[in-house]
């Protein structure tokens, strides 16, 4: 039996690398689309918390904003879902809080979006709970 050397191209793992890059790019795209949707619906105090350096964090990013009324909160929620679905092809893994509409959570696995009413955001103060995360503030309605 003859054994021949099989030459494996240098780019044998290219497919894996491309999938990783696509996932990273899509994560950033989801974040950008969600921020743009929040800005369009006049969300207030838009902040992302980068959790990638935090050991045992439940996600890579929290994206947080608040609204001054329940109708505005629901409008922000609806538009985030629409923009991310339309422009990224992603649908939430889980959603919570829509019925009460004081704090709505949209879980995209790597990014968790929190949309609060003003008073609810002040009460829970998520930014202080995750103070170790790098915060990035976005232009928003004051």
N, C-alpha and C positions, 0 to 999 in steps of 0.2 A: 504494500500500500504506500502510495506516495503522499507525502505531506507537503503542501505548498504554503508559503507564507501568504497570508491575506493582508493586503494593504488596506488599512482603514484611513480614510481621508482625515485630514486635520480638523475638518469641520463636522465630524461625526455627531457632536452634541449640539449642532446649530439649531435643530428643532427645539430642543429643551431651552436653550438660551433665548430663542425667539419668543417662546411661550412666556418665559419669565419677564422679558422686556415688555411684551404685550400686556401682561398683568399689571406691571408697574405703571405703564403709560395709561392703562384704563383706570387705574386707581386715581392717578393725577387728573385724568379727564373727568371722572365722576366728581371729584372735589371741585374742579373748576366749574362744571355745569351746575352743581348744587349752589355754589357761591353766586354765580350769575343769576340763577333763579331767585335766590333770596334778595339780591340787590334789585332785581326787576320788580319785586313785590314789596319793596321798601322795608325789608327786615331791619331791625336795629342791632347794633353792636355785634357784627358777624366776626367770629373768632374760630380758628382751627387750632386744635391741640395735637401736636405731633407726639404720638405715644410710642414711636418705634424704638426709642432708647430706654423705655421703661420695661423692666423685666416683668413678665407675667401679665402684661396689659391685655385687655380683652379685644382690642382692635388696634389698627395702626393710627387712625385719626378720629377725633371727635370734631364735628363741625357744629357750632352752637350759634343760635341767634334768638332774638325774641320779637314778639309782636305786641302791639298795644291793644288789640281786641281779638276776640275769638274768630270773627270772620276773616281778619287779616291772617291769623295763624293758620287757618284752614286753607286760605289762598296760597300761602307760602308752601305749605305741605303739598298741595295739589300740583303746584308748578315745579317743585323740586322733582317729584315723581315723574312728571311729564318730560321735563328737560333731560333728566338722566336716562330715561327709557328711550327717548327719541334720539339723543345724540351719543349715547354710550351703549345702547342695547342691553342695559342692565335693569333688572327689576329687584325690588327689595327682598331680602331673605326673610325679613320680619318687620312688622309695623306694630306700633302700640300707642295708645293714648288718644286715638282719633275721636272716640265717643265722648270723652270728657273735654277734650280740646283745651287743656291747660298746659300740657307738656306732651308733645308728639315726638316719638322716636322712630326713625327710619333706619333700618339696619341693612347696610350693603356689605356686611362682613368686615372688609378692610376699613370701611368708613362708616361711622355711626353718626347720623344727623339728629340733633336735638333742637326742636323748635318749641320755645316756651312763651307763655304769657309773661309780661314784665315782672309781675309780683312773684310768680312761680320760679322764675330764673333767680331772682334775688334770694328767695328762700333756700333753694337747693345749692346754689353757688358752686356749680360743678368745676369751674375754673380753679377754685381754691382747693377742692378735693384732689385735683390732678395738677397741683402746682409744679410738680417736677417736669411736666410736659412743656415742650417749646410752644409758645403761643404765637400765632400770627393773626394780626388784625386786618380786616378788609374794609374797604370803603363801604360805608353803609349809611342809612338814614339815621340821623341823630335824634 
